[in-house]
Amino acid sequence: MDTANTPPDAPPKYQLELNPLKRIPLLKAHAHAHAHPPPKPPTHLPVAKKSHTHPSDTSTSAHPPNTNKKTSASLYFIGTATTVLEWRGIRILTDPNFLHAGDHVHLGPGVTAKRLTNPAVDLDALPPLDCILLSHYHADHFDQLVEASLNRQFPIISTPHAKKELTNKPDAFQAVYDLDFFESMMLPVVLPPGVEGMAGKPVVKVTGMPGKHVPPGILSMANDVAGAVPPTNGWMLELGSVAEGGAAPGEVETGCRIYISGDTLFVDELKEIPKWLKNEKIDLMLVHLGGTTIPGPSLPLLMVTMDAKQGVQLMQLMDPEVTVPIHFDDYDVFLSPLGDFKEEVEKAGWGKRVVYLDRGMSIGLR
């Protein structure tokens, strides 16, 4: 998509209310249980093996920490690009991938990848969720187990390509919301009992961000024809509130801003994001790394996600308060290890603004 053709302040394309008291079951098994219902899902995520908080009391961020401020949001890392964001009683799942070590995924014509790790939580052990944020329709982000198991009524926010794929099947998904670059949607939040209120009405604003899974040039043009590697989005999440009356459509008083890179390379289109932000800060950036190279480790011809050096370039461009790398060691086609990223981060002098999460760890934002 030509980002220049998208009005930066266009009104939201969709609205989807998130009400934790009226959640849609995530799995078919829970949506269609009859005589022999499956066990109910747990009410909470597992306790994190380790939890970080940002800003910490000794933070070196550009904004001094308010140590009296409660943690307002938390992010739990499951593996690959799969996380759960919790805020004001709601839960958003990103890029669901729940295969285990030894399982394989199909990534394009003649391209498969083997999973090397296990997720911190299994799909059927997730607590109730509110929606899925899917960067693109690729099997290491939306695997065959997930696709077969999900309730077709469960809300999914993704790309126009993913919506076409998910809704044009015999067993079609019924609640897919497509966002192109710089298109947005509003997720008004109904606070459940026991959750502290806030000024205005709580809302999550989701905006599609530019991304490019294939290097520009002749390879990109060939891929547009062949459709081998699907188009991808990044995401900007603004957690905040709207005034009780009179706010312009899409206008949010943002308390926390989270940028998720998606499976992009470091391309010129990303430079539109700081312009769109108009000097507003990113509190947390999730950067998809790994240097994913296809068709595979034995024939590494084409890199389709950022490696260590590109990841640092993205940090320098976006200047987030804190960065969390994800999508770095779960498949055998990820050829740029996390250790390389750590070295590049230290060489660039950004070490104090990166938090490293292993699967089953979390970070809280306050």
Secondary structure, DSSP 8 states (H G I E B T S, - for coil): --GGGS-TT---SEE--B-GGG---SBHHHHS--SS------SS----SSEEEES-TT--SSS---TTS---EEEEEEETTEEEEEETTEEEEES-----TT-EEEEETTEEEEB-S--SS-GGG----SEEE-S-S-TTTS-HHHHHHB-TTS-EEE-HHHHHHHHSSTT--S-EEE--TT-EEEEEB---TTS---SSEEEEEEEEE---SS-TTHHHHHHHHH--S----EEEEEEEEE-SS---TT--EEEEEEEE--S--S-GGGGHHHHHHTT---SEEEEE-S-BEEEETTEEEEE-S--HHHHHHHHHHH--SEEEEESSSSBTTB-S-HHHHHHHHHHHT-GGGB----TT-EEEE-
